């Protein structure tokens, strides 16, 4: 992992040094071009990053590792079923045509409004901190879909989900 730091001579296209960016509240348009934003992230280790869209720097990196997991190879994933599955077992496939796909109607932890069921994690064994994730997520069911991250165990993780169902209310 490499971290870019200011050598004291960096000036962005608007005349700002790295010190001008450190701790900045980025709630407004910065008036930098995409190339200008990348230059700031390359040169300044402690910049604000909430102001730049993920696709502006995901392919470029932010001074750390850029990791991509192959979604067409099932062996690149650790598959985990929630211990309280309802409505069957988790069924997965991964092909060039469909990428990683979960195609069963199983779900878990009934009674909890943060539903989980069939889970897939990159099997690379990495622990991710301070990261940006880009996901193409599609579901054509009337239930929920989402992803979890920062997974340590079934009770210690973060979760994003979309539910296209009337339950839970």
Phi and psi in radians as a Rosetta constraint file:
Dihedral C 1 N 2 CA 2 C 2 CIRCULARHARMONIC -1.995 0.35
Dihedral N 2 CA 2 C 2 N 3 CIRCULARHARMONIC 2.592 0.35
Dihedral C 2 N 3 CA 3 C 3 CIRCULARHARMONIC -2.213 0.35
Dihedral N 3 CA 3 C 3 N 4 CIRCULARHARMONIC 2.199 0.35
Dihedral C 3 N 4 CA 4 C 4 CIRCULARHARMONIC -1.443 0.35
Dihedral N 4 CA 4 C 4 N 5 CIRCULARHARMONIC 2.412 0.35
Dihedral C 4 N 5 CA 5 C 5 CIRCULARHARMONIC -2.268 0.35
Dihedral N 5 CA 5 C 5 N 6 CIRCULARHARMONIC 2.716 0.35
Dihedral C 5 N 6 CA 6 C 6 CIRCULARHARMONIC -1.275 0.35
Dihedral N 6 CA 6 C 6 N 7 CIRCULARHARMONIC 2.210 0.35
Dihedral C 6 N 7 CA 7 C 7 CIRCULARHARMONIC -1.555 0.35
Dihedral N 7 CA 7 C 7 N 8 CIRCULARHARMONIC 0.141 0.35
Dihedral C 7 N 8 CA 8 C 8 CIRCULARHARMONIC 1.591 0.35
Dihedral N 8 CA 8 C 8 N 9 CIRCULARHARMONIC -0.149 0.35
Dihedral C 8 N 9 CA 9 C 9 CIRCULARHARMONIC -1.952 0.35
Dihedral N 9 CA 9 C 9 N 10 CIRCULARHARMONIC -0.116 0.35
Dihedral C 9 N 10 CA 10 C 10 CIRCULARHARMONIC -1.197 0.35
Dihedral N 10 CA 10 C 10 N 11 CIRCULARHARMONIC 2.360 0.35
Dihedral C 10 N 11 CA 11 C 11 CIRCULARHARMONIC -2.392 0.35
Dihedral N 11 CA 11 C 11 N 12 CIRCULARHARMONIC 2.216 0.35
Dihedral C 11 N 12 CA 12 C 12 CIRCULARHARMONIC -1.359 0.35
Dihedral N 12 CA 12 C 12 N 13 CIRCULARHARMONIC 3.133 0.35
Dihedral C 12 N 13 CA 13 C 13 CIRCULARHARMONIC -1.148 0.35
Dihedral N 13 CA 13 C 13 N 14 CIRCULARHARMONIC -0.242 0.35
Dihedral C 13 N 14 CA 14 C 14 CIRCULARHARMONIC -1.757 0.35
Dihedral N 14 CA 14 C 14 N 15 CIRCULARHARMONIC 0.029 0.35
Dihedral C 14 N 15 CA 15 C 15 CIRCULARHARMONIC 1.611 0.35
Dihedral N 15 CA 15 C 15 N 16 CIRCULARHARMONIC 0.169 0.35
Dihedral C 15 N 16 CA 16 C 16 CIRCULARHARMONIC -1.577 0.35
Dihedral N 16 CA 16 C 16 N 17 CIRCULARHARMONIC 2.511 0.35
Dihedral C 16 N 17 CA 17 C 17 CIRCULARHARMONIC -1.604 0.35
Dihedral N 17 CA 17 C 17 N 18 CIRCULARHARMONIC 3.056 0.35
Dihedral C 17 N 18 CA 18 C 18 CIRCULARHARMONIC -1.054 0.35
Dihedral N 18 CA 18 C 18 N 19 CIRCULARHARMONIC -0.630 0.35
Dihedral C 18 N 19 CA 19 C 19 CIRCULARHARMONIC -1.040 0.35
Dihedral N 19 CA 19 C 19 N 20 CIRCULARHARMONIC -0.565 0.35
Dihedral C 19 N 20 CA 20 C 20 CIRCULARHARMONIC -1.176 0.35
Dihedral N 20 CA 20 C 20 N 21 CIRCULARHARMONIC -0.453 0.35
Dihedral C 20 N 21 CA 21 C 21 CIRCULARHARMONIC -1.571 0.35
Dihedral N 21 CA 21 C 21 N 22 CIRCULARHARMONIC -0.443 0.35
Dihedral C 21 N 22 CA 22 C 22 CIRCULARHARMONIC -1.091 0.35
Dihedral N 22 CA 22 C 22 N 23 CIRCULARHARMONIC 2.145 0.35
Dihedral C 22 N 23 CA 23 C 23 CIRCULARHARMONIC 1.308 0.35
Dihedral N 23 CA 23 C 23 N 24 CIRCULARHARMONIC 0.137 0.35
Dihedral C 23 N 24 CA 24 C 24 CIRCULARHARMONIC -1.144 0.35
Dihedral N 24 CA 24 C 24 N 25 CIRCULARHARMONIC 2.407 0.35
Dihedral C 24 N 25 CA 25 C 25 CIRCULARHARMONIC -1.433 0.35
Dihedral N 25 CA 25 C 25 N 26 CIRCULARHARMONIC 1.923 0.35
Dihedral C 25 N 26 CA 26 C 26 CIRCULARHARMONIC -1.707 0.35
Dihedral N 26 CA 26 C 26 N 27 CIRCULARHARMONIC 1.163 0.35
Dihedral C 26 N 27 CA 27 C 27 CIRCULARHARMONIC -1.782 0.35
Dihedral N 27 CA 27 C 27 N 28 CIRCULARHARMONIC -0.029 0.35
Dihedral C 27 N 28 CA 28 C 28 CIRCULARHARMONIC -2.185 0.35
Dihedral N 28 CA 28 C 28 N 29 CIRCULARHARMONIC 2.927 0.35
Dihedral C 28 N 29 CA 29 C 29 CIRCULARHARMONIC -1.119 0.35
Dihedral N 29 CA 29 C 29 N 30 CIRCULARHARMONIC 2.284 0.35
Dihedral C 29 N 30 CA 30 C 30 CIRCULARHARMONIC -1.464 0.35
Dihedral N 30 CA 30 C 30 N 31 CIRCULARHARMONIC -0.164 0.35
Dihedral C 30 N 31 CA 31 C 31 CIRCULARHARMONIC 1.119 0.35
Dihedral N 31 CA 31 C 31 N 32 CIRCULARHARMONIC 0.365 0.35
Dihedral C 31 N 32 CA 32 C 32 CIRCULARHARMONIC -1.708 0.35
Dihedral N 32 CA 32 C 32 N 33 CIRCULARHARMONIC 2.599 0.35
Dihedral C 32 N 33 CA 33 C 33 CIRCULARHARMONIC -1.277 0.35
Dihedral N 33 CA 33 C 33 N 34 CIRCULARHARMONIC 2.917 0.35
Dihedral C 33 N 34 CA 34 C 34 CIRCULARHARMONIC -1.019 0.35
Dihedral N 34 CA 34 C 34 N 35 CIRCULARHARMONIC -0.709 0.35
Dihedral C 34 N 35 CA 35 C 35 CIRCULARHARMONIC -1.117 0.35
Dihedral N 35 CA 35 C 35 N 36 CIRCULARHARMONIC -0.672 0.35
Dihedral C 35 N 36 CA 36 C 36 CIRCULARHARMONIC -1.135 0.35
Dihedral N 36 CA 36 C 36 N 37 CIRCULARHARMONIC -0.712 0.35
Dihedral C 36 N 37 CA 37 C 37 CIRCULARHARMONIC -1.104 0.35
Dihedral N 37 CA 37 C 37 N 38 CIRCULARHARMONIC -0.740 0.35
Dihedral C 37 N 38 CA 38 C 38 CIRCULARHARMONIC -1.079 0.35
Dihedral N 38 CA 38 C 38 N 39 CIRCULARHARMONIC -0.667 0.35
Dihedral C 38 N 39 CA 39 C 39 CIRCULARHARMONIC -1.100 0.35
Dihedral N 39 CA 39 C 39 N 40 CIRCULARHARMONIC -0.714 0.35
Dihedral C 39 N 40 CA 40 C 40 CIRCULARHARMONIC -1.090 0.35
Dihedral N 40 CA 40 C 40 N 41 CIRCULARHARMONIC -0.822 0.35
Dihedral C 40 N 41 CA 41 C 41 CIRCULARHARMONIC -1.152 0.35
Dihedral N 41 CA 41 C 41 N 42 CIRCULARHARMONIC -0.577 0.35
Dihedral C 41 N 42 CA 42 C 42 CIRCULARHARMONIC -1.196 0.35
Dihedral N 42 CA 42 C 42 N 43 CIRCULARHARMONIC -0.665 0.35
Dihedral C 42 N 43 CA 43 C 43 CIRCULARHARMONIC -1.638 0.35
Dihedral N 43 CA 43 C 43 N 44 CIRCULARHARMONIC -0.450 0.35
Dihedral C 43 N 44 CA 44 C 44 CIRCULARHARMONIC -1.979 0.35
Dihedral N 44 CA 44 C 44 N 45 CIRCULARHARMONIC 2.063 0.35
Dihedral C 44 N 45 CA 45 C 45 CIRCULARHARMONIC -1.282 0.35
Dihedral N 45 CA 45 C 45 N 46 CIRCULARHARMONIC -0.521 0.35
Dihedral C 45 N 46 CA 46 C 46 CIRCULARHARMONIC -2.057 0.35
Dihedral N 46 CA 46 C 46 N 47 CIRCULARHARMONIC 1.007 0.35
Dihedral C 46 N 47 CA 47 C 47 CIRCULARHARMONIC -1.635 0.35
Dihedral N 47 CA 47 C 47 N 48 CIRCULARHARMONIC 2.927 0.35
Dihedral C 47 N 48 CA 48 C 48 CIRCULARHARMONIC -1.359 0.35
Dihedral N 48 CA 48 C 48 N 49 CIRCULARHARMONIC 2.474 0.35
Dihedral C 48 N 49 CA 49 C 49 CIRCULARHARMONIC -2.132 0.35
Dihedral N 49 CA 49 C 49 N 50 CIRCULARHARMONIC 0.025 0.35
Dihedral C 49 N 50 CA 50 C 50 CIRCULARHARMONIC -1.343 0.35
Dihedral N 50 CA 50 C 50 N 51 CIRCULARHARMONIC -0.162 0.35
Dihedral C 50 N 51 CA 51 C 51 CIRCULARHARMONIC -1.652 0.35
Dihedral N 51 CA 51 C 51 N 52 CIRCULARHARMONIC -0.077 0.35
Dihedral C 51 N 52 CA 52 C 52 CIRCULARHARMONIC -1.968 0.35
Dihedral N 52 CA 52 C 52 N 53 CIRCULARHARMONIC 2.292 0.35
Dihedral C 52 N 53 CA 53 C 53 CIRCULARHARMONIC -1.104 0.35
Dihedral N 53 CA 53 C 53 N 54 CIRCULARHARMONIC 2.525 0.35
Dihedral C 53 N 54 CA 54 C 54 CIRCULARHARMONIC -0.977 0.35
Dihedral N 54 CA 54 C 54 N 55 CIRCULARHARMONIC -0.699 0.35
Dihedral C 54 N 55 CA 55 C 55 CIRCULARHARMONIC -1.281 0.35
Dihedral N 55 CA 55 C 55 N 56 CIRCULARHARMONIC -0.134 0.35
Dihedral C 55 N 56 CA 56 C 56 CIRCULARHARMONIC -1.323 0.35
Dihedral N 56 CA 56 C 56 N 57 CIRCULARHARMONIC -0.427 0.35
Dihedral C 56 N 57 CA 57 C 57 CIRCULARHARMONIC -2.313 0.35
Dihedral N 57 CA 57 C 57 N 58 CIRCULARHARMONIC -0.093 0.35
Dihedral C 57 N 58 CA 58 C 58 CIRCULARHARMONIC -1.050 0.35
Dihedral N 58 CA 58 C 58 N 59 CIRCULARHARMONIC -0.808 0.35
Dihedral C 58 N 59 CA 59 C 59 CIRCULARHARMONIC -1.237 0.35
Dihedral N 59 CA 59 C 59 N 60 CIRCULARHARMONIC -0.403 0.35
Dihedral C 59 N 60 CA 60 C 60 CIRCULARHARMONIC -1.552 0.35
Dihedral N 60 CA 60 C 60 N 61 CIRCULARHARMONIC -0.528 0.35
Dihedral C 60 N 61 CA 61 C 61 CIRCULARHARMONIC 1.552 0.35
Dihedral N 61 CA 61 C 61 N 62 CIRCULARHARMONIC 2.914 0.35
Dihedral C 61 N 62 CA 62 C 62 CIRCULARHARMONIC -2.282 0.35
Dihedral N 62 CA 62 C 62 N 63 CIRCULARHARMONIC 0.726 0.35
Dihedral C 62 N 63 CA 63 C 63 CIRCULARHARMONIC 1.494 0.35
Dihedral N 63 CA 63 C 63 N 64 CIRCULARHARMONIC 0.098 0.35
Dihedral C 63 N 64 CA 64 C 64 CIRCULARHARMONIC -2.249 0.35
Dihedral N 64 CA 64 C 64 N 65 CIRCULARHARMONIC -2.801 0.35
Dihedral C 64 N 65 CA 65 C 65 CIRCULARHARMONIC -1.395 0.35
Dihedral N 65 CA 65 C 65 N 66 CIRCULARHARMONIC 2.513 0.35
Dihedral C 65 N 66 CA 66 C 66 CIRCULARHARMONIC -1.894 0.35
Dihedral N 66 CA 66 C 66 N 67 CIRCULARHARMONIC 2.116 0.35
Dihedral C 66 N 67 CA 67 C 67 CIRCULARHARMONIC -2.092 0.35
Dihedral N 67 CA 67 C 67 N 68 CIRCULARHARMONIC 2.280 0.35
Dihedral C 67 N 68 CA 68 C 68 CIRCULARHARMONIC -2.146 0.35
Dihedral N 68 CA 68 C 68 N 69 CIRCULARHARMONIC 2.314 0.35
Dihedral C 68 N 69 CA 69 C 69 CIRCULARHARMONIC -1.830 0.35
Dihedral N 69 CA 69 C 69 N 70 CIRCULARHARMONIC 2.291 0.35
Dihedral C 69 N 70 CA 70 C 70 CIRCULARHARMONIC -1.198 0.35
Dihedral N 70 CA 70 C 70 N 71 CIRCULARHARMONIC 1.996 0.35
Dihedral C 70 N 71 CA 71 C 71 CIRCULARHARMONIC -1.536 0.35
Dihedral N 71 CA 71 C 71 N 72 CIRCULARHARMONIC 0.042 0.35
Dihedral C 71 N 72 CA 72 C 72 CIRCULARHARMONIC -1.786 0.35
Dihedral N 72 CA 72 C 72 N 73 CIRCULARHARMONIC -0.003 0.35
Dihedral C 72 N 73 CA 73 C 73 CIRCULARHARMONIC -2.113 0.35
Dihedral N 73 CA 73 C 73 N 74 CIRCULARHARMONIC 1.870 0.35
Dihedral C 73 N 74 CA 74 C 74 CIRCULARHARMONIC -1.047 0.35
Dihedral N 74 CA 74 C 74 N 75 CIRCULARHARMONIC -0.464 0.35
Dihedral C 74 N 75 CA 75 C 75 CIRCULARHARMONIC -1.235 0.35
Dihedral N 75 CA 75 C 75 N 76 CIRCULARHARMONIC -0.200 0.35
Dihedral C 75 N 76 CA 76 C 76 CIRCULARHARMONIC -1.471 0.35
Dihedral N 76 CA 76 C 76 N 77 CIRCULARHARMONIC 0.030 0.35
Dihedral C 76 N 77 CA 77 C 77 CIRCULARHARMONIC -2.202 0.35
Dihedral N 77 CA 77 C 77 N 78 CIRCULARHARMONIC 2.464 0.35
Dihedral C 77 N 78 CA 78 C 78 CIRCULARHARMONIC -1.669 0.35
Dihedral N 78 CA 78 C 78 N 79 CIRCULARHARMONIC 2.168 0.35
Dihedral C 78 N 79 CA 79 C 79 CIRCULARHARMONIC -1.792 0.35
Dihedral N 79 CA 79 C 79 N 80 CIRCULARHARMONIC 2.259 0.35
Dihedral C 79 N 80 CA 80 C 80 CIRCULARHARMONIC -2.293 0.35
Dihedral N 80 CA 80 C 80 N 81 CIRCULARHARMONIC 2.328 0.35
Dihedral C 80 N 81 CA 81 C 81 CIRCULARHARMONIC -1.753 0.35
Dihedral N 81 CA 81 C 81 N 82 CIRCULARHARMONIC 2.416 0.35
Dihedral C 81 N 82 CA 82 C 82 CIRCULARHARMONIC -1.075 0.35
Dihedral N 82 CA 82 C 82 N 83 CIRCULARHARMONIC 2.456 0.35
Dihedral C 82 N 83 CA 83 C 83 CIRCULARHARMONIC -1.113 0.35
Dihedral N 83 CA 83 C 83 N 84 CIRCULARHARMONIC -0.311 0.35
Dihedral C 83 N 84 CA 84 C 84 CIRCULARHARMONIC -1.997 0.35
Dihedral N 84 CA 84 C 84 N 85 CIRCULARHARMONIC 0.894 0.35
Dihedral C 84 N 85 CA 85 C 85 CIRCULARHARMONIC -1.103 0.35
Dihedral N 85 CA 85 C 85 N 86 CIRCULARHARMONIC 2.512 0.35
Dihedral C 85 N 86 CA 86 C 86 CIRCULARHARMONIC -2.148 0.35
Dihedral N 86 CA 86 C 86 N 87 CIRCULARHARMONIC 2.582 0.35
Dihedral C 86 N 87 CA 87 C 87 CIRCULARHARMONIC 1.143 0.35
Dihedral N 87 CA 87 C 87 N 88 CIRCULARHARMONIC 0.798 0.35
Dihedral C 87 N 88 CA 88 C 88 CIRCULARHARMONIC 1.761 0.35
Dihedral N 88 CA 88 C 88 N 89 CIRCULARHARMONIC -2.838 0.35
Dihedral C 88 N 89 CA 89 C 89 CIRCULARHARMONIC -1.933 0.35
Dihedral N 89 CA 89 C 89 N 90 CIRCULARHARMONIC 2.780 0.35
Dihedral C 89 N 90 CA 90 C 90 CIRCULARHARMONIC -1.299 0.35
Dihedral N 90 CA 90 C 90 N 91 CIRCULARHARMONIC 2.376 0.35
Dihedral C 90 N 91 CA 91 C 91 CIRCULARHARMONIC -2.214 0.35
Dihedral N 91 CA 91 C 91 N 92 CIRCULARHARMONIC 2.247 0.35
Dihedral C 91 N 92 CA 92 C 92 CIRCULARHARMONIC -2.231 0.35
Dihedral N 92 CA 92 C 92 N 93 CIRCULARHARMONIC 2.693 0.35
Dihedral C 92 N 93 CA 93 C 93 CIRCULARHARMONIC -2.586 0.35
Dihedral N 93 CA 93 C 93 N 94 CIRCULARHARMONIC 2.817 0.35
Dihedral C 93 N 94 CA 94 C 94 CIRCULARHARMONIC -2.599 0.35
Dihedral N 94 CA 94 C 94 N 95 CIRCULARHARMONIC 2.053 0.35
Dihedral C 94 N 95 CA 95 C 95 CIRCULARHARMONIC -2.412 0.35
Dihedral N 95 CA 95 C 95 N 96 CIRCULARHARMONIC 2.966 0.35
Dihedral C 95 N 96 CA 96 C 96 CIRCULARHARMONIC -1.062 0.35
Dihedral N 96 CA 96 C 96 N 97 CIRCULARHARMONIC -0.585 0.35
Dihedral C 96 N 97 CA 97 C 97 CIRCULARHARMONIC -1.387 0.35
Dihedral N 97 CA 97 C 97 N 98 CIRCULARHARMONIC -0.626 0.35
Dihedral C 97 N 98 CA 98 C 98 CIRCULARHARMONIC -2.021 0.35
Dihedral N 98 CA 98 C 98 N 99 CIRCULARHARMONIC -0.108 0.35
Dihedral C 98 N 99 CA 99 C 99 CIRCULARHARMONIC 0.986 0.35
Dihedral N 99 CA 99 C 99 N 100 CIRCULARHARMONIC -2.824 0.35
Dihedral C 99 N 100 CA 100 C 100 CIRCULARHARMONIC -1.236 0.35
Dihedral N 100 CA 100 C 100 N 101 CIRCULARHARMONIC 2.165 0.35
Dihedral C 100 N 101 CA 101 C 101 CIRCULARHARMONIC -2.370 0.35
Dihedral N 101 CA 101 C 101 N 102 CIRCULARHARMONIC 2.297 0.35
Dihedral C 101 N 102 CA 102 C 102 CIRCULARHARMONIC -1.862 0.35
Dihedral N 102 CA 102 C 102 N 103 CIRCULARHARMONIC 2.112 0.35
Dihedral C 102 N 103 CA 103 C 103 CIRCULARHARMONIC -2.165 0.35
Dihedral N 103 CA 103 C 103 N 104 CIRCULARHARMONIC 0.392 0.35
Dihedral C 103 N 104 CA 104 C 104 CIRCULARHARMONIC -1.813 0.35
Dihedral N 104 CA 104 C 104 N 105 CIRCULARHARMONIC 3.025 0.35
Dihedral C 104 N 105 CA 105 C 105 CIRCULARHARMONIC -1.869 0.35
Dihedral N 105 CA 105 C 105 N 106 CIRCULARHARMONIC 0.396 0.35
Dihedral C 105 N 106 CA 106 C 106 CIRCULARHARMONIC -1.302 0.35
Dihedral N 106 CA 106 C 106 N 107 CIRCULARHARMONIC 2.564 0.35
Dihedral C 106 N 107 CA 107 C 107 CIRCULARHARMONIC -2.620 0.35
Dihedral N 107 CA 107 C 107 N 108 CIRCULARHARMONIC 2.939 0.35
Dihedral C 107 N 108 CA 108 C 108 CIRCULARHARMONIC -2.369 0.35
Dihedral N 108 CA 108 C 108 N 109 CIRCULARHARMONIC -3.073 0.35
Dihedral C 108 N 109 CA 109 C 109 CIRCULARHARMONIC 0.738 0.35
Dihedral N 109 CA 109 C 109 N 110 CIRCULARHARMONIC 1.080 0.35
Dihedral C 109 N 110 CA 110 C 110 CIRCULARHARMONIC -1.034 0.35
Dihedral N 110 CA 110 C 110 N 111 CIRCULARHARMONIC 2.536 0.35
Dihedral C 110 N 111 CA 111 C 111 CIRCULARHARMONIC 1.577 0.35
Dihedral N 111 CA 111 C 111 N 112 CIRCULARHARMONIC -0.187 0.35
Dihedral C 111 N 112 CA 112 C 112 CIRCULARHARMONIC -1.855 0.35
Dihedral N 112 CA 112 C 112 N 113 CIRCULARHARMONIC 2.349 0.35
Dihedral C 112 N 113 CA 113 C 113 CIRCULARHARMONIC -1.412 0.35
Dihedral N 113 CA 113 C 113 N 114 CIRCULARHARMONIC 0.104 0.35
Dihedral C 113 N 114 CA 114 C 114 CIRCULARHARMONIC -1.989 0.35
Dihedral N 114 CA 114 C 114 N 115 CIRCULARHARMONIC 1.276 0.35
Dihedral C 114 N 115 CA 115 C 115 CIRCULARHARMONIC -1.080 0.35
Dihedral N 115 CA 115 C 115 N 116 CIRCULARHARMONIC 2.431 0.35
Dihedral C 115 N 116 CA 116 C 116 CIRCULARHARMONIC -2.405 0.35
Dihedral N 116 CA 116 C 116 N 117 CIRCULARHARMONIC 2.820 0.35
Dihedral C 116 N 117 CA 117 C 117 CIRCULARHARMONIC -2.810 0.35
Dihedral N 117 CA 117 C 117 N 118 CIRCULARHARMONIC -1.518 0.35
Dihedral C 117 N 118 CA 118 C 118 CIRCULARHARMONIC -1.669 0.35
Dihedral N 118 CA 118 C 118 N 119 CIRCULARHARMONIC 2.132 0.35
Dihedral C 118 N 119 CA 119 C 119 CIRCULARHARMONIC -2.199 0.35
Dihedral N 119 CA 119 C 119 N 120 CIRCULARHARMONIC 2.508 0.35
Dihedral C 119 N 120 CA 120 C 120 CIRCULARHARMONIC -2.286 0.35
Dihedral N 120 CA 120 C 120 N 121 CIRCULARHARMONIC 2.328 0.35
Dihedral C 120 N 121 CA 121 C 121 CIRCULARHARMONIC -2.174 0.35
Dihedral N 121 CA 121 C 121 N 122 CIRCULARHARMONIC 2.549 0.35
Dihedral C 121 N 122 CA 122 C 122 CIRCULARHARMONIC -0.986 0.35
Dihedral N 122 CA 122 C 122 N 123 CIRCULARHARMONIC 2.327 0.35
Dihedral C 122 N 123 CA 123 C 123 CIRCULARHARMONIC -1.563 0.35
Dihedral N 123 CA 123 C 123 N 124 CIRCULARHARMONIC 0.430 0.35
Dihedral C 123 N 124 CA 124 C 124 CIRCULARHARMONIC -1.497 0.35
Dihedral N 124 CA 124 C 124 N 125 CIRCULARHARMONIC -0.106 0.35
Dihedral C 124 N 125 CA 125 C 125 CIRCULARHARMONIC 1.311 0.35
Dihedral N 125 CA 125 C 125 N 126 CIRCULARHARMONIC 0.097 0.35
Dihedral C 125 N 126 CA 126 C 126 CIRCULARHARMONIC -1.312 0.35
Dihedral N 126 CA 126 C 126 N 127 CIRCULARHARMONIC 2.643 0.35
Dihedral C 126 N 127 CA 127 C 127 CIRCULARHARMONIC -1.906 0.35
Dihedral N 127 CA 127 C 127 N 128 CIRCULARHARMONIC 2.107 0.35
Dihedral C 127 N 128 CA 128 C 128 CIRCULARHARMONIC -1.688 0.35
Dihedral N 128 CA 128 C 128 N 129 CIRCULARHARMONIC 2.357 0.35
Dihedral C 128 N 129 CA 129 C 129 CIRCULARHARMONIC -2.360 0.35
Dihedral N 129 CA 129 C 129 N 130 CIRCULARHARMONIC 2.630 0.35
Dihedral C 129 N 130 CA 130 C 130 CIRCULARHARMONIC 0.816 0.35
Dihedral N 130 CA 130 C 130 N 131 CIRCULARHARMONIC 1.186 0.35
Dihedral C 130 N 131 CA 131 C 131 CIRCULARHARMONIC -2.233 0.35
Dihedral N 131 CA 131 C 131 N 132 CIRCULARHARMONIC 2.860 0.35
Dihedral C 131 N 132 CA 132 C 132 CIRCULARHARMONIC -2.077 0.35
Dihedral N 132 CA 132 C 132 N 133 CIRCULARHARMONIC 2.337 0.35
Dihedral C 132 N 133 CA 133 C 133 CIRCULARHARMONIC -2.091 0.35
Dihedral N 133 CA 133 C 133 N 134 CIRCULARHARMONIC 2.420 0.35
Dihedral C 133 N 134 CA 134 C 134 CIRCULARHARMONIC -2.111 0.35
Dihedral N 134 CA 134 C 134 N 135 CIRCULARHARMONIC 2.160 0.35
Dihedral C 134 N 135 CA 135 C 135 CIRCULARHARMONIC -2.340 0.35
Dihedral N 135 CA 135 C 135 N 136 CIRCULARHARMONIC 2.328 0.35
Dihedral C 135 N 136 CA 136 C 136 CIRCULARHARMONIC -1.740 0.35
Dihedral N 136 CA 136 C 136 N 137 CIRCULARHARMONIC 2.017 0.35
Dihedral C 136 N 137 CA 137 C 137 CIRCULARHARMONIC -2.190 0.35
Dihedral N 137 CA 137 C 137 N 138 CIRCULARHARMONIC 2.181 0.35
Dihedral C 137 N 138 CA 138 C 138 CIRCULARHARMONIC -2.301 0.35
Dihedral N 138 CA 138 C 138 N 139 CIRCULARHARMONIC 2.405 0.35
Dihedral C 138 N 139 CA 139 C 139 CIRCULARHARMONIC -2.479 0.35
Dihedral N 139 CA 139 C 139 N 140 CIRCULARHARMONIC 2.509 0.35
Dihedral C 139 N 140 CA 140 C 140 CIRCULARHARMONIC -2.137 0.35
Dihedral N 140 CA 140 C 140 N 141 CIRCULARHARMONIC 0.643 0.35
Dihedral C 140 N 141 CA 141 C 141 CIRCULARHARMONIC -2.081 0.35
Dihedral N 141 CA 141 C 141 N 142 CIRCULARHARMONIC 3.009 0.35
Dihedral C 141 N 142 CA 142 C 142 CIRCULARHARMONIC -1.678 0.35
Dihedral N 142 CA 142 C 142 N 143 CIRCULARHARMONIC 0.332 0.35
Dihedral C 142 N 143 CA 143 C 143 CIRCULARHARMONIC -1.892 0.35
Dihedral N 143 CA 143 C 143 N 144 CIRCULARHARMONIC -2.559 0.35
Dihedral C 143 N 144 CA 144 C 144 CIRCULARHARMONIC -1.896 0.35
Dihedral N 144 CA 144 C 144 N 145 CIRCULARHARMONIC 2.848 0.35
Dihedral C 144 N 145 CA 145 C 145 CIRCULARHARMONIC -2.639 0.35
Dihedral N 145 CA 145 C 145 N 146 CIRCULARHARMONIC 2.691 0.35
Dihedral C 145 N 146 CA 146 C 146 CIRCULARHARMONIC 3.041 0.35
Dihedral N 146 CA 146 C 146 N 147 CIRCULARHARMONIC -2.883 0.35
Dihedral C 146 N 147 CA 147 C 147 CIRCULARHARMONIC -2.567 0.35
Dihedral N 147 CA 147 C 147 N 148 CIRCULARHARMONIC 2.704 0.35
Dihedral C 147 N 148 CA 148 C 148 CIRCULARHARMONIC -2.033 0.35
Dihedral N 148 CA 148 C 148 N 149 CIRCULARHARMONIC 2.675 0.35
Dihedral C 148 N 149 CA 149 C 149 CIRCULARHARMONIC -2.618 0.35
Dihedral N 149 CA 149 C 149 N 150 CIRCULARHARMONIC 2.893 0.35
Dihedral C 149 N 150 CA 150 C 150 CIRCULARHARMONIC 1.100 0.35
Dihedral N 150 CA 150 C 150 N 151 CIRCULARHARMONIC 0.562 0.35
Dihedral C 150 N 151 CA 151 C 151 CIRCULARHARMONIC -1.301 0.35
Dihedral N 151 CA 151 C 151 N 152 CIRCULARHARMONIC 2.074 0.35
Dihedral C 151 N 152 CA 152 C 152 CIRCULARHARMONIC -1.868 0.35
Dihedral N 152 CA 152 C 152 N 153 CIRCULARHARMONIC -0.752 0.35
Dihedral C 152 N 153 CA 153 C 153 CIRCULARHARMONIC -2.794 0.35
Dihedral N 153 CA 153 C 153 N 154 CIRCULARHARMONIC -3.091 0.35
Dihedral C 153 N 154 CA 154 C 154 CIRCULARHARMONIC -1.070 0.35
Dihedral N 154 CA 154 C 154 N 155 CIRCULARHARMONIC -0.422 0.35
Dihedral C 154 N 155 CA 155 C 155 CIRCULARHARMONIC -1.868 0.35
Dihedral N 155 CA 155 C 155 N 156 CIRCULARHARMONIC 0.034 0.35
Dihedral C 155 N 156 CA 156 C 156 CIRCULARHARMONIC -2.338 0.35
Dihedral N 156 CA 156 C 156 N 157 CIRCULARHARMONIC 1.574 0.35
Dihedral C 156 N 157 CA 157 C 157 CIRCULARHARMONIC -2.942 0.35
Dihedral N 157 CA 157 C 157 N 158 CIRCULARHARMONIC 2.982 0.35
Dihedral C 157 N 158 CA 158 C 158 CIRCULARHARMONIC -1.912 0.35
Dihedral N 158 CA 158 C 158 N 159 CIRCULARHARMONIC 2.731 0.35
Dihedral C 158 N 159 CA 159 C 159 CIRCULARHARMONIC -2.552 0.35
Dihedral N 159 CA 159 C 159 N 160 CIRCULARHARMONIC 2.426 0.35
Dihedral C 159 N 160 CA 160 C 160 CIRCULARHARMONIC -2.085 0.35
Dihedral N 160 CA 160 C 160 N 161 CIRCULARHARMONIC 2.298 0.35
Dihedral C 160 N 161 CA 161 C 161 CIRCULARHARMONIC -2.607 0.35
Dihedral N 161 CA 161 C 161 N 162 CIRCULARHARMONIC 2.658 0.35
Dihedral C 161 N 162 CA 162 C 162 CIRCULARHARMONIC -2.112 0.35
Dihedral N 162 CA 162 C 162 N 163 CIRCULARHARMONIC 2.267 0.35
Dihedral C 162 N 163 CA 163 C 163 CIRCULARHARMONIC -2.036 0.35
Dihedral N 163 CA 163 C 163 N 164 CIRCULARHARMONIC 2.132 0.35
Dihedral C 163 N 164 CA 164 C 164 CIRCULARHARMONIC -1.880 0.35
Dihedral N 164 CA 164 C 164 N 165 CIRCULARHARMONIC 1.021 0.35
Dihedral C 164 N 165 CA 165 C 165 CIRCULARHARMONIC -2.673 0.35
Dihedral N 165 CA 165 C 165 N 166 CIRCULARHARMONIC 2.794 0.35
Dihedral C 165 N 166 CA 166 C 166 CIRCULARHARMONIC -1.381 0.35
Dihedral N 166 CA 166 C 166 N 167 CIRCULARHARMONIC -0.299 0.35
Dihedral C 166 N 167 CA 167 C 167 CIRCULARHARMONIC -1.993 0.35
Dihedral N 167 CA 167 C 167 N 168 CIRCULARHARMONIC 2.454 0.35
Dihedral C 167 N 168 CA 168 C 168 CIRCULARHARMONIC -1.328 0.35
Dihedral N 168 CA 168 C 168 N 169 CIRCULARHARMONIC 2.690 0.35
